[in-house]
Amino acid sequence: MNFRVNINQTFKSGNLKAFATLIIEDKIYITGFKVIEKDGKLYAFYGRRKDKQGKNKDIYFITDKDLRQKIYRAILVEYQIYKNFYKVNRY
């Protein structure tokens, strides 16, 4: 499976650092991935929504653990590249 990641929006303050989109073989776009910083470490999470009772529910879930980890790593790598590129090329 071929996929790529786009970083859509970044944030300077707070724990939420970015939103990302996963694009699978240029045919399926999955939005809502988040890059979160906690205790100095970065984590990738997929989208969640609150149900009527106010509980967070996953919008989707990647059942294959290896694929899930590969996607999370790709999101974090893309975020680092994005962050470093704009840090260096900012005027």
Phi, psi and omega in degrees: 000127176263135176211163175219167184235137171245133172271121187268319186207139178238160182227139182276327184242161180086176182284328179285119184257330182194160167250146181223158176238135175261128181242117184259116177048034180055023181236331182234126178249124178243114183260170173098002174293145180236145170252122183241141173251127179219127180054038177079003179244150178261141179225148174250139179225153174269168187296150177221154176226153176274136176275185183297335179272000178086008179271142177286131178235140176294139175282322178209165180215131179270110188284333180279112186300316181297317178295317179302314179295321178297317179295314179300317178299317180298321178296314181293320177296314180297322177297315179298317178298313179300311182298313182291323179298311183285335175292319182284322187261012178284142179246000000 
